[in-house]
């Protein structure tokens, strides 16, 4: 059975800084067991689960304490965000989307070319993207950022990529088939997502904070999935994507964020730093 869910603009808890669209794309599931099946389309996770996707104490599974300390600029940040929304600034954009591809263990692997400036991070990512299980009908999201996640639950491996593009060349996959070559310009790889804390913490040997999201946070840690909707409960923070002009770019480490976009330079006590977590009032 294939179920398609239309994109919805959903107010949420975790702030990003580019125009990404949160969407549950399409998912194939077995009617008897709700097991995600072969990737014949872009799939959404049923739902993330502690110990399977990230450690049980990962940031996305930790509830804010009722008395959690507020940011000193909480009122300014909240008022600015609400004011911008009321003024007509869209929080989420229809022009961008990002699929999560769930792949079975039998999907052939293919080398993905890394197009980036020479350096230890490029060398590291080139090695990590040397064998990616891309389905035959793989496509990234909308062309502005052309992002996608490839996740193989059976091996616990995950890849994130920014600016997925076909190079025009052809390469051999692990099944000996000649297929289109894909490239990425930025991204990250988890050899075992069960050991991640839900962020792209610095990885050896480069010490770089990888991952496609500017904040350095795993996309699936804050994405609304088909499973979330089916169970009528979202047991994790939800990503909120705001216009670049509304985010603060001089705060470079605001857990769970490891970094920020940094350009154009935006500084102000009423601007939202990446990684900020909002507690929403009941009934919103």
C-alpha positions as protocol buffer text, in pm:
chain_id: "A"
residue {
  index: 1
  type: UNK
  ca { x: 0 y: 0 z: 0 }
}
residue {
  index: 2
  type: UNK
  ca { x: 131 y: 346 z: -87 }
}
residue {
  index: 3
  type: UNK
  ca { x: 10 y: 638 z: 121 }
}
residue {
  index: 4
  type: UNK
  ca { x: 74 y: 997 z: 21 }
}
residue {
  index: 5
  type: UNK
  ca { x: 51 y: 1283 z: 267 }
}
residue {
  index: 6
  type: UNK
  ca { x: 22 y: 1641 z: 150 }
}
residue {
  index: 7
  type: UNK
  ca { x: 267 y: 1895 z: 289 }
}
residue {
  index: 8
  type: UNK
  ca { x: 140 y: 2103 z: 576 }
}
residue {
  index: 9
  type: UNK
  ca { x: 279 y: 2413 z: 737 }
}
residue {
  index: 10
  type: UNK
  ca { x: 330 y: 2309 z: 1097 }
}
residue {
  index: 11
  type: UNK
  ca { x: 435 y: 2536 z: 1382 }
}
residue {
  index: 12
  type: UNK
  ca { x: 716 y: 2366 z: 1565 }
}
residue {
  index: 13
  type: UNK
  ca { x: 992 y: 2366 z: 1821 }
}
residue {
  index: 14
  type: UNK
  ca { x: 1340 y: 2357 z: 1669 }
}
residue {
  index: 15
  type: UNK
  ca { x: 1472 y: 2648 z: 1464 }
}
residue {
  index: 16
  type: UNK
  ca { x: 1672 y: 2615 z: 1142 }
}
residue {
  index: 17
  type: UNK
  ca { x: 1800 y: 2894 z: 920 }
}
residue {
  index: 18
  type: UNK
  ca { x: 1724 y: 2811 z: 560 }
}
residue {
  index: 19
  type: UNK
  ca { x: 1407 y: 2764 z: 363 }
}
residue {
  index: 20
  type: UNK
  ca { x: 1351 y: 2393 z: 408 }
}
residue {
  index: 21
  type: UNK
  ca { x: 1006 y: 2241 z: 384 }
}
residue {
  index: 22
  type: UNK
  ca { x: 900 y: 1987 z: 649 }
}
residue {
  index: 23
  type: UNK
  ca { x: 702 y: 1721 z: 470 }
}
residue {
  index: 24
  type: UNK
  ca { x: 597 y: 1362 z: 496 }
}
residue {
  index: 25
  type: UNK
  ca { x: 640 y: 1255 z: 136 }
}
residue {
  index: 26
  type: UNK
  ca { x: 519 y: 906 z: 57 }
}
residue {
  index: 27
  type: UNK
  ca { x: 563 y: 578 z: 232 }
}
residue {
  index: 28
  type: UNK
  ca { x: 520 y: 216 z: 149 }
}
residue {
  index: 29
  type: UNK
  ca { x: 426 y: -4 z: 441 }
}
residue {
  index: 30
  type: UNK
  ca { x: 326 y: -363 z: 488 }
}
residue {
  index: 31
  type: UNK
  ca { x: -40 y: -372 z: 599 }
}
residue {
  index: 32
  type: UNK
  ca { x: 21 y: -650 z: 849 }
}
residue {
  index: 33
  type: UNK
  ca { x: 330 y: -522 z: 1027 }
}
residue {
  index: 34
  type: UNK
  ca { x: 380 y: -159 z: 916 }
}
residue {
  index: 35
  type: UNK
  ca { x: 732 y: -258 z: 812 }
}
residue {
  index: 36
  type: UNK
  ca { x: 889 y: -10 z: 570 }
}
residue {
  index: 37
  type: UNK
  ca { x: 931 y: -188 z: 238 }
}
residue {
  index: 38
  type: UNK
  ca { x: 1166 y: -151 z: -57 }
}
residue {
  index: 39
  type: UNK
  ca { x: 1240 y: 201 z: -171 }
}
residue {
  index: 40
  type: UNK
  ca { x: 1030 y: 239 z: -483 }
}
residue {
  index: 41
  type: UNK
  ca { x: 947 y: 593 z: -374 }
}
residue {
  index: 42
  type: UNK
  ca { x: 1068 y: 853 z: -128 }
}
residue {
  index: 43
  type: UNK
  ca { x: 970 y: 722 z: 212 }
}
residue {
  index: 44
  type: UNK
  ca { x: 919 y: 868 z: 556 }
}
residue {
  index: 45
  type: UNK
  ca { x: 1024 y: 685 z: 867 }
}
residue {
  index: 46
  type: UNK
  ca { x: 740 y: 527 z: 1061 }
}
residue {
  index: 47
  type: UNK
  ca { x: 872 y: 720 z: 1360 }
}
residue {
  index: 48
  type: UNK
  ca { x: 1209 y: 759 z: 1530 }
}
residue {
  index: 49
  type: UNK
  ca { x: 1271 y: 534 z: 1828 }
}
residue {
  index: 50
  type: UNK
  ca { x: 1527 y: 563 z: 2115 }
}
residue {
  index: 51
  type: UNK
  ca { x: 1812 y: 317 z: 2076 }
}
residue {
  index: 52
  type: UNK
  ca { x: 1729 y: 256 z: 1710 }
}
residue {
  index: 53
  type: UNK
  ca { x: 1754 y: 607 z: 1572 }
}
residue {
  index: 54
  type: UNK
  ca { x: 2008 y: 772 z: 1804 }
}
residue {
  index: 55
  type: UNK
  ca { x: 2092 y: 688 z: 2164 }
}
residue {
  index: 56
  type: UNK
  ca { x: 1815 y: 663 z: 2421 }
}
residue {
  index: 57
  type: UNK
  ca { x: 1941 y: 985 z: 2582 }
}
residue {
  index: 58
  type: UNK
  ca { x: 1974 y: 1177 z: 2253 }
}
residue {
  index: 59
  type: UNK
  ca { x: 1869 y: 1540 z: 2267 }
}
residue {
  index: 60
  type: UNK
  ca { x: 1550 y: 1475 z: 2067 }
}
residue {
  index: 61
  type: UNK
  ca { x: 1417 y: 1236 z: 2333 }
}
residue {
  index: 62
  type: UNK
  ca { x: 1475 y: 1470 z: 2627 }
}
residue {
  index: 63
  type: UNK
  ca { x: 1175 y: 1666 z: 2749 }
}
residue {
  index: 64
  type: UNK
  ca { x: 1226 y: 2018 z: 2868 }
}
residue {
  index: 65
  type: UNK
  ca { x: 1186 y: 2042 z: 3243 }
}
residue {
  index: 66
  type: UNK
  ca { x: 884 y: 2248 z: 3353 }
}
residue {
  index: 67
  type: UNK
  ca { x: 1126 y: 2488 z: 3520 }
}
residue {
  index: 68
  type: UNK
  ca { x: 1384 y: 2492 z: 3241 }
}
residue {
  index: 69
  type: UNK
  ca { x: 1575 y: 2819 z: 3237 }
}
residue {
  index: 70
  type: UNK
  ca { x: 1458 y: 3068 z: 2975 }
}
residue {
  index: 71
  type: UNK
  ca { x: 1688 y: 3253 z: 2743 }
}
residue {
  index: 72
  type: UNK
  ca { x: 1737 y: 3608 z: 2878 }
}
residue {
  index: 73
  type: UNK
  ca { x: 1604 y: 3735 z: 2544 }
}
residue {
  index: 74
  type: UNK
  ca { x: 1310 y: 3491 z: 2533 }
}
residue {
  index: 75
  type: UNK
  ca { x: 1042 y: 3759 z: 2518 }
}
residue {
  index: 76
  type: UNK
  ca { x: 1222 y: 3958 z: 2250 }
}
residue {
  index: 77
  type: UNK
  ca { x: 1285 y: 3650 z: 2035 }
}
residue {
  index: 78
  type: UNK
  ca { x: 929 y: 3523 z: 2066 }
}
residue {
  index: 79
  type: UNK
  ca { x: 773 y: 3862 z: 1996 }
}
residue {
  index: 80
  type: UNK
  ca { x: 993 y: 3914 z: 1688 }
}
residue {
  index: 81
  type: UNK
  ca { x: 910 y: 3570 z: 1550 }
}
residue {
  index: 82
  type: UNK
  ca { x: 536 y: 3614 z: 1607 }
}
residue {
  index: 83
  type: UNK
  ca { x: 546 y: 3967 z: 1467 }
}
residue {
  index: 84
  type: UNK
  ca { x: 720 y: 3852 z: 1149 }
}
residue {
  index: 85
  type: UNK
  ca { x: 466 y: 3573 z: 1105 }
}
residue {
  index: 86
  type: UNK
  ca { x: 176 y: 3812 z: 1149 }
}
residue {
  index: 87
  type: UNK
  ca { x: 336 y: 4050 z: 902 }
}
residue {
  index: 88
  type: UNK
  ca { x: 310 y: 3782 z: 639 }
}
residue {
  index: 89
  type: UNK
  ca { x: 656 y: 3626 z: 643 }
}
residue {
  index: 90
  type: UNK
  ca { x: 610 y: 3258 z: 568 }
}
residue {
  index: 91
  type: UNK
  ca { x: 778 y: 3026 z: 815 }
}
residue {
  index: 92
  type: UNK
  ca { x: 785 y: 2734 z: 571 }
}
residue {
  index: 93
  type: UNK
  ca { x: 829 y: 2752 z: 198 }
}
residue {
  index: 94
  type: UNK
  ca { x: 654 y: 2556 z: -76 }
}
residue {
  index: 95
  type: UNK
  ca { x: 959 y: 2584 z: -303 }
}
residue {
  index: 96
  type: UNK
  ca { x: 1166 y: 2335 z: -103 }
}
residue {
  index: 97
  type: UNK
  ca { x: 1121 y: 1977 z: 8 }
}
residue {
  index: 98
  type: UNK
  ca { x: 1348 y: 1705 z: 138 }
}
residue {
  index: 99
  type: UNK
  ca { x: 1279 y: 1330 z: 105 }
}
residue {
  index: 100
  type: UNK
  ca { x: 1395 y: 1057 z: 340 }
}
residue {
  index: 101
  type: UNK
  ca { x: 1479 y: 744 z: 142 }
}
residue {
  index: 102
  type: UNK
  ca { x: 1442 y: 418 z: 338 }
}
residue {
  index: 103
  type: UNK
  ca { x: 1637 y: 143 z: 161 }
}
residue {
  index: 104
  type: UNK
  ca { x: 1640 y: -233 z: 200 }
}
residue {
  index: 105
  type: UNK
  ca { x: 1968 y: -424 z: 248 }
}
residue {
  index: 106
  type: UNK
  ca { x: 1958 y: -555 z: -109 }
}
residue {
  index: 107
  type: UNK
  ca { x: 1979 y: -212 z: -275 }
}
residue {
  index: 108
  type: UNK
  ca { x: 2308 y: -194 z: -474 }
}
residue {
  index: 109
  type: UNK
  ca { x: 2562 y: 62 z: -359 }
}
residue {
  index: 110
  type: UNK
  ca { x: 2717 y: 326 z: -581 }
}
residue {
  index: 111
  type: UNK
  ca { x: 3004 y: 573 z: -534 }
}
residue {
  index: 112
  type: UNK
  ca { x: 2886 y: 931 z: -490 }
}
residue {
  index: 113
  type: UNK
  ca { x: 3125 y: 1206 z: -597 }
}
residue {
  index: 114
  type: UNK
  ca { x: 3205 y: 1477 z: -342 }
}
residue {
  index: 115
  type: UNK
  ca { x: 3248 y: 1820 z: -498 }
}
residue {
  index: 116
  type: UNK
  ca { x: 3412 y: 2044 z: -240 }
}
residue {
  index: 117
  type: UNK
  ca { x: 3735 y: 2229 z: -173 }
}
residue {
  index: 118
  type: UNK
  ca { x: 4031 y: 1995 z: -110 }
}
residue {
  index: 119
  type: UNK
  ca { x: 4095 y: 1921 z: 255 }
}
residue {
  index: 120
  type: UNK
  ca { x: 4054 y: 1663 z: 533 }
}
residue {
  index: 121
  type: UNK
  ca { x: 3674 y: 1697 z: 538 }
}
residue {
  index: 122
  type: UNK
  ca { x: 3648 y: 1632 z: 163 }
}
residue {
  index: 123
  type: UNK
  ca { x: 3877 y: 1329 z: 192 }
}
residue {
  index: 124
  type: UNK
  ca { x: 3672 y: 1199 z: 483 }
}
residue {
  index: 125
  type: UNK
  ca { x: 3338 y: 1244 z: 308 }
}
residue {
  index: 126
  type: UNK
  ca { x: 3471 y: 1096 z: -17 }
}
residue {
  index: 127
  type: UNK
  ca { x: 3554 y: 779 z: 174 }
}
residue {
  index: 128
  type: UNK
  ca { x: 3216 y: 776 z: 352 }
}
residue {
  index: 129
  type: UNK
  ca { x: 3023 y: 825 z: 27 }
}
residue {
  index: 130
  type: UNK
  ca { x: 3218 y: 561 z: -166 }
}
residue {
  index: 131
  type: UNK
  ca { x: 2933 y: 308 z: -138 }
}
residue {
  index: 132
  type: UNK
  ca { x: 2587 y: 458 z: -91 }
}
residue {
  index: 133
  type: UNK
  ca { x: 2275 y: 240 z: -144 }
}
residue {
  index: 134
  type: UNK
  ca { x: 2089 y: 468 z: -384 }
}
residue {
  index: 135
  type: UNK
  ca { x: 1761 y: 327 z: -519 }
}
residue {
  index: 136
  type: UNK
  ca { x: 1716 y: 327 z: -895 }
}
residue {
  index: 137
  type: UNK
  ca { x: 1453 y: 602 z: -877 }
}
residue {
  index: 138
  type: UNK
  ca { x: 1647 y: 822 z: -634 }
}
residue {
  index: 139
  type: UNK
  ca { x: 1572 y: 1194 z: -649 }
}
residue {
  index: 140
  type: UNK
  ca { x: 1660 y: 1472 z: -406 }
}
residue {
  index: 141
  type: UNK
  ca { x: 1424 y: 1743 z: -288 }
}
residue {
  index: 142
  type: UNK
  ca { x: 1341 y: 2068 z: -462 }
}
residue {
  index: 143
  type: UNK
  ca { x: 1626 y: 2221 z: -664 }
}
residue {
  index: 144
  type: UNK
  ca { x: 1709 y: 2516 z: -439 }
}
residue {
  index: 145
  type: UNK
  ca { x: 1912 y: 2299 z: -198 }
}
residue {
  index: 146
  type: UNK
  ca { x: 1850 y: 1955 z: -355 }
}
residue {
  index: 147
  type: UNK
  ca { x: 1878 y: 1772 z: -22 }
}
residue {
  index: 148
  type: UNK
  ca { x: 1801 y: 1412 z: 67 }
}
residue {
  index: 149
  type: UNK
  ca { x: 1857 y: 1156 z: 341 }
}
residue {
  index: 150
  type: UNK
  ca { x: 1936 y: 792 z: 264 }
}
residue {
  index: 151
  type: UNK
  ca { x: 1874 y: 559 z: 559 }
}
residue {
  index: 152
  type: UNK
  ca { x: 1923 y: 181 z: 571 }
}
residue {
  index: 153
  type: UNK
  ca { x: 1766 y: 54 z: 896 }
}
residue {
  index: 154
  type: UNK
  ca { x: 1896 y: -301 z: 846 }
}
residue {
  index: 155
  type: UNK
  ca { x: 2258 y: -182 z: 867 }
}
residue {
  index: 156
  type: UNK
  ca { x: 2191 y: 129 z: 1079 }
}
residue {
  index: 157
  type: UNK
  ca { x: 2371 y: 341 z: 820 }
}
residue {
  index: 158
  type: UNK
  ca { x: 2261 y: 689 z: 721 }
}
residue {
  index: 159
  type: UNK
  ca { x: 2376 y: 951 z: 471 }
}
residue {
  index: 160
  type: UNK
  ca { x: 2271 y: 1317 z: 441 }
}
residue {
  index: 161
  type: UNK
  ca { x: 2359 y: 1522 z: 136 }
}
residue {
  index: 162
  type: UNK
  ca { x: 2330 y: 1883 z: 28 }
}
residue {
  index: 163
  type: UNK
  ca { x: 2311 y: 1969 z: -346 }
}
residue {
  index: 164
  type: UNK
  ca { x: 2261 y: 1621 z: -487 }
}
residue {
  index: 165
  type: UNK
  ca { x: 2322 y: 1648 z: -862 }
}
residue {
  index: 166
  type: UNK
  ca { x: 2382 y: 1414 z: -1152 }
}
residue {
  index: 167
  type: UNK
  ca { x: 2731 y: 1467 z: -1292 }
}
residue {
  index: 168
  type: UNK
  ca { x: 2646 y: 1342 z: -1640 }
}
residue {
  index: 169
  type: UNK
  ca { x: 2887 y: 1050 z: -1603 }
}
residue {
  index: 170
  type: UNK
  ca { x: 2802 y: 682 z: -1562 }
}
residue {
  index: 171
  type: UNK
  ca { x: 2950 y: 451 z: -1298 }
}
residue {
  index: 172
  type: UNK
  ca { x: 2921 y: 86 z: -1202 }
}
residue {
  index: 173
  type: UNK
  ca { x: 2718 y: -4 z: -894 }
}
residue {
  index: 174
  type: UNK
  ca { x: 2788 y: -302 z: -669 }
}
residue {
  index: 175
  type: UNK
  ca { x: 2564 y: -520 z: -888 }
}
residue {
  index: 176
  type: UNK
  ca { x: 2778 y: -447 z: -1193 }
}
residue {
  index: 177
  type: UNK
  ca { x: 2516 y: -223 z: -1352 }
}
residue {
  index: 178
  type: UNK
  ca { x: 2603 y: 102 z: -1528 }
}
residue {
  index: 179
  type: UNK
  ca { x: 2407 y: 382 z: -1358 }
}
residue {
  index: 180
  type: UNK
  ca { x: 2406 y: 762 z: -1342 }
}
residue {
  index: 181
  type: UNK
  ca { x: 2670 y: 916 z: -1117 }
}
residue {
  index: 182
  type: UNK
  ca { x: 2547 y: 1149 z: -840 }
}
residue {
  index: 183
  type: UNK
  ca { x: 2746 y: 1412 z: -653 }
}
residue {
  index: 184
  type: UNK
  ca { x: 2707 y: 1610 z: -327 }
}
residue {
  index: 185
  type: UNK
  ca { x: 2870 y: 1931 z: -207 }
}
residue {
  index: 186
  type: UNK
  ca { x: 2820 y: 1880 z: 166 }
}
residue {
  index: 187
  type: UNK
  ca { x: 2679 y: 1611 z: 389 }
}
residue {
  index: 188
  type: UNK
  ca { x: 2744 y: 1353 z: 656 }
}
residue {
  index: 189
  type: UNK
  ca { x: 2749 y: 980 z: 719 }
}
residue {
  index: 190
  type: UNK
  ca { x: 2663 y: 770 z: 1023 }
}
residue {
  index: 191
  type: UNK
  ca { x: 2812 y: 419 z: 1015 }
}
residue {
  index: 192
  type: UNK
  ca { x: 2575 y: 330 z: 1300 }
}
residue {
  index: 193
  type: UNK
  ca { x: 2302 y: 582 z: 1375 }
}
residue {
  index: 194
  type: UNK
  ca { x: 2228 y: 404 z: 1704 }
}
residue {
  index: 195
  type: UNK
  ca { x: 2539 y: 565 z: 1854 }
}
residue {
  index: 196
  type: UNK
  ca { x: 2455 y: 921 z: 1755 }
}
residue {
  index: 197
  type: UNK
  ca { x: 2313 y: 1178 z: 1994 }
}
residue {
  index: 198
  type: UNK
  ca { x: 2096 y: 1322 z: 1717 }
}
residue {
  index: 199
  type: UNK
  ca { x: 2353 y: 1582 z: 1616 }
}
residue {
  index: 200
  type: UNK
  ca { x: 2648 y: 1582 z: 1380 }
}
residue {
  index: 201
  type: UNK
  ca { x: 2910 y: 1615 z: 1652 }
}
residue {
  index: 202
  type: UNK
  ca { x: 3269 y: 1659 z: 1527 }
}
residue {
  index: 203
  type: UNK
  ca { x: 3396 y: 1347 z: 1357 }
}
residue {
  index: 204
  type: UNK
  ca { x: 3755 y: 1225 z: 1349 }
}
residue {
  index: 205
  type: UNK
  ca { x: 3993 y: 1253 z: 1177 }
}
residue {
  index: 206
  type: UNK
  ca { x: 3891 y: 1591 z: 1031 }
}
residue {
  index: 207
  type: UNK
  ca { x: 3719 y: 1730 z: 1340 }
}
residue {
  index: 208
  type: UNK
  ca { x: 3451 y: 1874 z: 1111 }
}
residue {
  index: 209
  type: UNK
  ca { x: 3086 y: 1897 z: 1215 }
}
residue {
  index: 210
  type: UNK
  ca { x: 2922 y: 1736 z: 910 }
}
residue {
  index: 211
  type: UNK
  ca { x: 2561 y: 1696 z: 799 }
}
residue {
  index: 212
  type: UNK
  ca { x: 2353 y: 1884 z: 544 }
}
residue {
  index: 213
  type: UNK
  ca { x: 2159 y: 2109 z: 785 }
}
residue {
  index: 214
  type: UNK
  ca { x: 2333 y: 2436 z: 866 }
}
residue {
  index: 215
  type: UNK
  ca { x: 2286 y: 2385 z: 1241 }
}
residue {
  index: 216
  type: UNK
  ca { x: 2460 y: 2045 z: 1239 }
}
residue {
  index: 217
  type: UNK
  ca { x: 2151 y: 1859 z: 1364 }
}
residue {
  index: 218
  type: UNK
  ca { x: 2020 y: 1535 z: 1214 }
}
residue {
  index: 219
  type: UNK
  ca { x: 1725 y: 1595 z: 984 }
}
residue {
  index: 220
  type: UNK
  ca { x: 1534 y: 1287 z: 1100 }
}
residue {
  index: 221
  type: UNK
  ca { x: 1564 y: 1396 z: 1464 }
}
residue {
  index: 222
  type: UNK
  ca { x: 1304 y: 1669 z: 1410 }
}
residue {
  index: 223
  type: UNK
  ca { x: 1105 y: 1559 z: 1103 }
}
residue {
  index: 224
  type: UNK
  ca { x: 734 y: 1481 z: 1125 }
}
residue {
  index: 225
  type: UNK
  ca { x: 681 y: 1133 z: 981 }
}
residue {
  index: 226
  type: UNK
  ca { x: 390 y: 924 z: 866 }
}
residue {
  index: 227
  type: UNK
  ca { x: 426 y: 719 z: 1183 }
}
residue {
  index: 228
  type: UNK
  ca { x: 392 y: 1033 z: 1396 }
}
residue {
  index: 229
  type: UNK
  ca { x: 68 y: 1120 z: 1223 }
}
residue {
  index: 230
  type: UNK
  ca { x: -61 y: 764 z: 1235 }
}
residue {
  index: 231
  type: UNK
  ca { x: -8 y: 736 z: 1610 }
}
residue {
  index: 232
  type: UNK
  ca { x: -141 y: 1092 z: 1656 }
}
residue {
  index: 233
  type: UNK
  ca { x: 159 y: 1181 z: 1867 }
}
residue {
  index: 234
  type: UNK
  ca { x: 489 y: 1353 z: 1794 }
}
residue {
  index: 235
  type: UNK
  ca { x: 729 y: 1237 z: 2065 }
}
residue {
  index: 236
  type: UNK
  ca { x: 1018 y: 1459 z: 1963 }
}
residue {
  index: 237
  type: UNK
  ca { x: 1087 y: 1825 z: 1879 }
}
residue {
  index: 238
  type: UNK
  ca { x: 968 y: 1946 z: 1541 }
}
residue {
  index: 239
  type: UNK
  ca { x: 1178 y: 2161 z: 1310 }
}
residue {
  index: 240
  type: UNK
  ca { x: 1078 y: 2519 z: 1247 }
}
residue {
  index: 241
  type: UNK
  ca { x: 1237 y: 2683 z: 945 }
}
residue {
  index: 242
  type: UNK
  ca { x: 1245 y: 3060 z: 951 }
}
residue {
  index: 243
  type: UNK
  ca { x: 1348 y: 3331 z: 702 }
}
residue {
  index: 244
  type: UNK
  ca { x: 1720 y: 3407 z: 706 }
}
residue {
  index: 245
  type: UNK
  ca { x: 1654 y: 3762 z: 818 }
}
residue {
  index: 246
  type: UNK
  ca { x: 1485 y: 3636 z: 1135 }
}
residue {
  index: 247
  type: UNK
  ca { x: 1775 y: 3423 z: 1257 }
}
residue {
  index: 248
  type: UNK
  ca { x: 2085 y: 3529 z: 1449 }
}
residue {
  index: 249
  type: UNK
  ca { x: 2412 y: 3430 z: 1286 }
}
residue {
  index: 250
  type: UNK
  ca { x: 2680 y: 3523 z: 1541 }
}
residue {
  index: 251
  type: UNK
  ca { x: 2586 y: 3247 z: 1790 }
}
residue {
  index: 252
  type: UNK
  ca { x: 2787 y: 2951 z: 1664 }
}
residue {
  index: 253
  type: UNK
  ca { x: 2726 y: 2689 z: 1930 }
}
residue {
  index: 254
  type: UNK
  ca { x: 2377 y: 2675 z: 2080 }
}
residue {
  index: 255
  type: UNK
  ca { x: 2308 y: 2310 z: 2170 }
}
residue {
  index: 256
  type: UNK
  ca { x: 2181 y: 2103 z: 2007 }
}
residue {
  index: 257
  type: UNK
  ca { x: 2316 y: 2315 z: 1720 }
}
residue {
  index: 258
  type: UNK
  ca { x: 2688 y: 2285 z: 1647 }
}
residue {
  index: 259
  type: UNK
  ca { x: 2707 y: 2576 z: 1405 }
}
residue {
  index: 260
  type: UNK
  ca { x: 2510 y: 2837 z: 1211 }
}
residue {
  index: 261
  type: UNK
  ca { x: 2498 y: 2972 z: 857 }
}
residue {
  index: 262
  type: UNK
  ca { x: 2693 y: 3285 z: 947 }
}
residue {
  index: 263
  type: UNK
  ca { x: 2593 y: 3482 z: 637 }
}
residue {
  index: 264
  type: UNK
  ca { x: 2455 y: 3737 z: 590 }
}
residue {
  index: 265
  type: UNK
  ca { x: 2563 y: 3871 z: 930 }
}
residue {
  index: 266
  type: UNK
  ca { x: 2257 y: 3908 z: 1150 }
}
residue {
  index: 267
  type: UNK
  ca { x: 2303 y: 4019 z: 1509 }
}
residue {
  index: 268
  type: UNK
  ca { x: 2039 y: 4123 z: 1758 }
}
residue {
  index: 269
  type: UNK
  ca { x: 1882 y: 4017 z: 2088 }
}
residue {
  index: 270
  type: UNK
  ca { x: 1545 y: 3966 z: 1914 }
}
residue {
  index: 271
  type: UNK
  ca { x: 1681 y: 3723 z: 1649 }
}
residue {
  index: 272
  type: UNK
  ca { x: 1659 y: 3347 z: 1693 }
}
residue {
  index: 273
  type: UNK
  ca { x: 1985 y: 3150 z: 1720 }
}
residue {
  index: 274
  type: UNK
  ca { x: 1995 y: 2812 z: 1550 }
}
residue {
  index: 275
  type: UNK
  ca { x: 1936 y: 2537 z: 1805 }
}
residue {
  index: 276
  type: UNK
  ca { x: 1689 y: 2741 z: 2010 }
}
residue {
  index: 277
  type: UNK
  ca { x: 1404 y: 2531 z: 2148 }
}
residue {
  index: 278
  type: UNK
  ca { x: 1060 y: 2683 z: 2194 }
}
residue {
  index: 279
  type: UNK
  ca { x: 802 y: 2556 z: 2440 }
}
residue {
  index: 280
  type: UNK
  ca { x: 462 y: 2607 z: 2282 }
}
residue {
  index: 281
  type: UNK
  ca { x: 150 y: 2689 z: 2475 }
}
residue {
  index: 282
  type: UNK
  ca { x: -111 y: 2414 z: 2500 }
}
residue {
  index: 283
  type: UNK
  ca { x: -370 y: 2454 z: 2229 }
}
residue {
  index: 284
  type: UNK
  ca { x: -142 y: 2602 z: 1961 }
}
